[in-house]
Amino acid sequence: MVYNGIMEFRRNIKWLVCWGILFAGFVVLDSLKLGGMINYWMDHAASFAKYGGIILCLVFAMLRRGKDPLLAIAIGLTLLADTLLFWTLQVEAGVLVFIVAQIFHTIRFSKTRSKSLWSTAVIYTLIIAYFLYNKIPLIYASAIIYGCELLLNVYLSGRVGGLSFVGFLLFLACDVNVGLGYLAMHGIIPFGIATITQFLVFIFYLPSQVCIVFGRNEIDKTLIK
């Protein structure tokens, strides 16, 4: 399966060059930001490069969806979540959309689709009900549900192997940094960590999405029961 992924890379070298340019661009700009050598426009240029990389993932998934049409839906929802987080700062809405995107990935990996959906829906409803009953902000419930979905997809992709698994491991590394950044911003852990975690988030995030879209052919009806 990894071999198939490498062959995919070779057949789509032009796409990789585009992703590589965007990746190098925002890494350089974010590195300058760490050193305090970046202005407002350069900061926005870095954001556009990051956003553009996810747009390319969606276009790639749509043009080469093959036997995995749900991938395009999952990546489209990922792009929508990024739009909410990047340009509107609607954190709660962004996290909710990310949850739906992860659920579509779960459906992709699972053969028992209806059963999986119903069981996860019941569990998530109970979590939300608990938070509402105890008047705890729903953003925390959303974060827990999102974390559960992501860990589930790491496990399921591990059973598939190949680039899909690599992609979700990178996805997990990205969100670990998001969580550490949140804790640092709220004074739970040293504040200085936030600068490093913000830098690392997209170092892991864009490659994760590229690996996921390239790993689409690793999933077929015989994989996970």
N, C-alpha and C positions, 0 to 999 in steps of 0.2 A: 504493500500500500504506500509506503514511503517512496518506493521506486516510482509508482504511478504519479505521485505528487511532484517528484523531481522532473519527470517527463512533461508534466503540465507546465512547470516553470520554463522548461526549454522551449516549449511550443508557444509560450506567451511572453517572450522576452521583452517585447515592446511595452506591454503593460507593466512589467516589473521595473523597467527603466523609468516610466512615469511615476510609479509609486516611490522609487528610489530618489528621484529628484525632489518630490514633495517631502519625503522623510528627511533627507539631508538638509533641505531648506529650513524646516521648522526646528530641527536639532541645532543647527547653527544659530538661528535667531533666539531660541530658548537658552542656549549656552551664553549668548551675549547678555540676555536678560539676567541670568544668574550673576554675571559680573557687573550688572548695573549699567551696561552699555547699549541700551535699547530705548527707543522712543515709542510714542503712541502708535505711529503708523507701522513700525516694524513689528510691534506686538500684534497688531491686527493682521499683518501679513502672515505671521506664524499661525494664527487662528485659521485663516483662509487655507493655508497649506494643509493643516490637519483635517479640516472639513472637506477639502477637495479630495483627500485620500480616501475618505469614507464614501464620497460620491462615486469615485472610480470603482470601489468595491461593489456598490449597488449596480452600476452599469455592467460590470463584468458578470455579476451573478445573473442579471436579466438576459444578457446576450448568450450566456453559456449555461443556462439553467438545466438543460438536459433532463435527467431523471430526478432532479431534485428541485422542483419548482418552489417548494416552501422556503428554500434558502433565500430567494429574492425577496420574499415577504419579510423574513426575519431581518435581512440586511436593510430593507426599506424602513422597517420600524426602528432599527438601530440608528439610521440616519435621522429619522424624525425625532428620536430622543436626543440626539446630539444637537439638532436644531433648537430644541427647547432649552437645552442646557447652555449652548454656546451663545445664542443670540437673544434669548428672552429671560434667561435666569430662572425659568420655571422649574425649580428643582423637583418638587413633588410630582408634577406632570411628567417630567423627564424620566424619573425613576419608574413610574407606572408603565410608561411606554417600553422602557428597557425590560420590565418584567414580562410583558406580552411578547417581546422579541425572543426572550429566553424560552418562553413556553413553546413558541414555534420551533425553536431548535430542539426542544425536548420531543415534540411530535415527530420531527425528522428522524430522531434516533430510535424512537420506540415503535415497535410493531403493534403493541396493544394500545393503540392511540386513544380510543374512547375511554377505556378503563383508566388509563393514566391521567387523562384530562379530568375526569370526574373525581378521582381520588385527590389530586392536587388541588382542585377547586374547593373541595370540602375542607382540606387542611388550611388553605389560605383564608377561607371565609371565617374559620374558627379563630385564626390569628387576628384578623381584622376586628372581629367581634370582641375579642378580649381587650384589644387596645381601645376600642370605642367605649366599652363598658367602664374601663378604668381611666378614661379621659386622658389617654396618652397620645401625643401627636402621631398622626398616621404616617408621617415620614419615617418613623422608626419601624413601624409594621412593614412598610414598603421595603425598607432596607433589609429586613430579616427575610421577607419573601424573596426578594431579588437574590440575596445571598444563597438561599436554599436552592433556587432554580439554577444558579450558576454552578454550585457544587454538584448538583445532579447532572448537569451537562458535562462537567469535567469527568465525572464517573462514566457516563454513557459514552462519551467520546473516547475515553480510555479503552473501552471494550471494542471500539472500532479501530483505534490506533491511527498511525500516520499523521498527516498534517492537521486533521480535524482535532486530534488530541493535543498536538503542539499549540494549535490556535486557542483552544480553551484554557490551556495552562497559562499562556500569555495573557489571556483575558482575565484570569484569576489574579495574576501578578499585577495587572493594571488596577484592578479593583481593591486589592490589598493596599496599594499606594493611595487610592482615593480615600479609603477608610482611615489610614494613618494620617493623611492630610487633614481630614475632618477632625480627628482627635487632637491634632496639633493646633488647629485653628481655634479650638475650644479650650485650650489650656490643659488638656488631660495628659498629654505628653509634651516634651519640649517643643516650643514654637518653631525653632530653627529647622526641625524636620520637615515642616510644611513646604519649604522652598525646594528641597530635594525631591519630595514625593510628587509635587506638581510637575517637576521636570521629567520624572520617570513615567508618569501616567501614560502619555502618548508614545513614549519609547516602546512600551509594551502593547498599547492599544491598537495602533495601526497595523503592526505586523500580525497581531492576533486575528484581525479581520481578513487580512490577505491570506493567511494560512487557512482560515475557515472557508473562504470562497474557493480556494484551490483544492481543498479537501472534499469538495462536494461529491465527487465520483466514488469516494470511499464508502458511501452509504448506499445500501440496496436492501431489498426486502428480506434478505437472509441474515442480516447482521444481528439485530437485537430483538429478542422475543419478550 
